[in-house]
Amino acid sequence: MADDSNVANVGSRYAQALFDLASDQKQVAAVEADLNSLKAAIADSRDLRTLLHSPTFGSEDKARGLTGIATKAKFNATTKKFLGLLAANGRAAALPAVIDAYARLSANARGAVFAEVTTAVALSAAQSKGVAAALRQSLGKDPEITTRVDPSILGGIKVKVGSRLFDASLRSKLDSLKFALKRA
């Protein structure tokens, strides 16, 4: 768990530096689009995940790989330089955390709220719209929603907005019932 929080802290610091640079250059949206493309590539490519996380590859290999991807994908120059720097500093494994933190910073700058929605099965388009509408109504802002599927919650939904967590998962209800029965 300490390793996860360390990666998140490193990711947040690098994301803030990238966001500040992109803001100064008026390229926040372009960098965010690049990072979203990269996030999809990481999710789709086992080889890319291996490159980021494997100690077999050195910092130089990781930097070459990431800048090569950025060149081929025609990423913004700021994004490309950042990816090279991140890898050269030995922080390539923190890239997913950087991407998530940057998305939150960008959403905040636009006046939107970043929400992570976790369900046991993928949401349909209608369900996604319903969740977005409910969040918009309760928060008073347009939500930037990231969805995640986690079968271990068994059913229901978990919504995390900032440090607040709304947990209406079946797993949570069963755990509460189990705890209540132990105390009785």
N, C-alpha and C positions, 0 to 999 in steps of 0.2 A: 504494500500500500504506500509506503514511503517513496518508493521508486515512481509510482504513478503520480503522486503529488509533486515530486521533483520535476518530472517531465512536464506537468501542467504549468508549474511555476516558470520553467525555462521557456515553454511555449508562449506563455503570457508576456514575458519580457521581450522576446523576439518579435511577437506579434505587435506589441506596442511600438517598438522601434520601426518596424515596417510600416505600420499605420501612420506614424508621424511623418516618415519620409514620403509616403504616398500622398498624404494630405498636403505637404509642402509643394509637391509636384502636381497637385490636382489630378491624381490618378488613382484615387481610392477605388472607384468602381472597376477600373480596368484590372487592377491587382486582385480585387475580390473575384472577378470573373476567372482570372488565371488560376487562383487558388481553388475555386470550385471545380474547375476542370481537373486540376491535379488531385483533388479529393476523390473525384469519380475514378480517376486512373488508379489511385492507390486501392480503392475498393475492388476494382476489376482485375488488377494485375498482381498475382502472387509474386512474380519476379520483382516488381517494384517494391513490394512490402519487404521482400528478402533483402534487396539492396539497402533499404533504409535501416533495417534492424540488425542485419548480420554483422558480427564483428570480423567476419572473413574479409569484408571489403574495407579498405582504408578510407580516410577522409578524402584523399585525392580521387579515388575511384568513385566515391559517392558524389563528389562535386562534379566530376565529368559526366556521370550518369544523369544527374538532375539538370545540369545546364544543357546537356544534349536533348533531354526531353523538352525543356523550355524552348530551345531553338526550333526543334521540329514542330512544336505546337504553336510557334509564333507568339510566345508570351511577351508581355511588356518588358522592356529593358530593366526596369526596376525589379520586377519579379525574378527575372533571370539572374541578375547580380545577387539578389537576396538568397536565392536557392544555393548558389555557389558558395556564398559566405557562410550560410547555415551549415552546409556539409563540411567546408574547410575548418570550421570551428568544432567539428565533431558532434554536432547537434542534429544530424539528419533524422535520428529516431524521434525527435520532438516535432517533426513536421506536421503530423496530424493534429497535435495540440496547438501548434501555431495557427493552422488553418481555422480551427474552431474558435480560438481566441480572436483572430482577425475578424471573423464573421460577426462576433458579438460587438466588437468595437465599431465596425461599419454599420451595423444595425442601430446601435446607440446614436451614432452620428446622424443617421437618417431620421431619428425620432421613433424608430421601430423598437419593438421588444423582442429579444431572442428567447425562444422557448424550445425545449427539448421534450418531445412527446415519445413515450415508450409504450408499446403495446405488445401483446403476446403474438398477434398475427398482423400482417400488413394491413393498413387502413385502405378502404376503397376511396375513390375520388370524392364521393358524397360524404363519407365520414371525415375525411381530411378537411373539406369545406366547413362541415359542422363544427369541428374542433377549432378551426381558425375563427369562425364567427363567434363562438363562445368566448374565446380568448380576447378577441377584439372588444367584445361587449364588457367583459369583466376588467380588462386592463385599460381600456380607453385609448389604446394605441394599436397600430397594425402589428401583428406578430410575425416574426421571421421564424418559421417552424422547421425544425430538423426532426425527422422521424427515425425511430430505431425499433427494431423488432427484438424482443427478448422473451423467448418461450418460457423462461423460468418464472415469469410473473403470473402464469397460468391463464389470466384473463383480466379484463378491465383496462385501466389506463393509468399511466404516471405522467405528470406534466411538471417539468422543472423550469421555472422562470427566475433567473438570477439565483439567489440563495434559497428561494421558496420552492417547496416540493409539495404538490398535490398528489397524494397516492391513493388511488381508488382501485388498486390491483387486487385480484383475488388472493394472491400470495400474502399480501399485507393483512387482509381480513382474516385469513386462516391463521396467520401468526398471532394476531390479536386474540382470536378465539382460543388458541392453544395456550397463550399466556394467561388468559382469564380462567381457563379450566385448571391450570396448575395452581393458581392462587386460591381457588375455591376449596 
